[in-house]
Amino acid sequence: MSLTSEVFLINVTGRDRPGLAAKLTGVLAQSEVMILDIGQAVIHEHISLGLLVAIPHSHLASAVLKDLLYVAHELEVQVRYSVVSQEQYEHWVGEQGKERRIITVMGRQLSAAQISAVAALCAEYGLNIDVITRLSGRRSLVNPAIHPKAAVQLTVSGKVDEQVLRRRLIQISQEMGIDVSSHVDDIYRRNRRLVVFDMDSTLVQVEVIDELAKLAGAGEEVAAITAAAMRGELDFKESLRRRVAQLAGLDERVLAEVAATLPLMEGAQGVTSTLKRLGYKIGIISGGFDYFGHHLQRKLGFDYVFANRLEIIDGKLTGRVLGEIVDGPRKAEFLRQIAAQENLTLEQTIAVGDGANDIPMLSIAGMGVAFHAKPLVREQAERSITSLGLDGLLFLIGVREREFHGNGE
């Protein structure tokens, strides 16, 4: 940029139409104007276009801007411009590299009050909202069930204490009935390649061992132990041994009957098929049973399954588990193992789970997501989903709803 150039910030607003940007930039091209920055948003056919330009030879500026205003009048759009000093522009250049962060806001629907609460928090901590992007499809007011979810992504800049911000976002989530998550916008956000899921109460809507226990006549006792274990009140290994012991004598054919009727979690099919289409490796790491994990693998296309194996002798469950029990630390080991096999760093992994035994793998993953989780898990995980189905994960990684497998906007 020549020292004789003059810098202008140009804002264009009005009704959008094909060719608008071409005609406006065509005017600038005639005088060899340099584009220093450009950004555009279109909301329901209404455009907001911003151009930061350097006009060579400051004496040409008035003629260039006059021509621009004339073309804008023909196009029936409004143009406003202001002079930017060299000092101000260089200050903006110096601001490059400032920490940027992604805040994702999700819910069945989003109100002005909910967005305002998040925006006010950003203002309180001096975070500037640079970009707001709608990730979800447009919601019909006539048939709201067509797109029963809403998600927007805020790109913000500025420094803030991560732990303090996370606590405040959790508070907003609980008070406003939405999911709000934040993470640094770094290279890993766009380079994660592996997603692993817990199975029970994550990929499927039930705890499988509770379903088996009902058929063994010990449903209430086992369900109580399961709930306590998931809250982190009991040692997982010991709780599993106690629960599996109640299944002794159950016929092996019951496993197939339960597997055939397992209710998938809302969004499970959509999230797995979309991740596979995008080239992710996906896996199940579960404290449940591999019989059901392999059933889901055949149904949803998982690449890996790690879970506990029930001992079966003469067609009957013995009430014991074969091999080392898959507890929390073991889940984290399996995540490391898969990442190493795929030549990935842990920063390139995502883990999703709901129970206390998921905390170790959520903690070491590049993105740990608590899904419809117990309070202890939500407090420790960096991100959580409570108001949407499992496909809400796609919003957290920046996928638009129109890109979901089988979806359109």
Secondary structure, 3 states (H helix, E strand, C coil): CCCCCEEEEEEEEEECCCCHHHHHHHHHHCCCCEEEEEEEEEECCEEEEEEEEEECCHHHHHHHHHHHHHHHHHHCEEEEEEEECHHHHHHHHHCCCCCEEEEEEEECCCCHHHHHHHHHHHHHCCCEEEEEEECCCCCCCCCHHHCCCEEEEEEEECCCCHHHHHHHHHHHHHHHCCEEEEEECCHHHHCCCEEEECCECCCECCCHHHHHHHHCCCHHHHHHHHHHHHCCCCCHHHHHHHHHHCCCCCECHHHHHHHHCCCECCCHHHHHHHHHHCCCEEEEEEEEEHHHHHHHHHHHCCCEEEEEEEEEECCEEEEEEECCCCCHHHHHHHHHHHHHHCCCCHHHEEEEECCHHHHHHHHHCCEEEEECCCHHHHHHCCEEECCCCCCHHHHHCCCCHHHCCCCCC
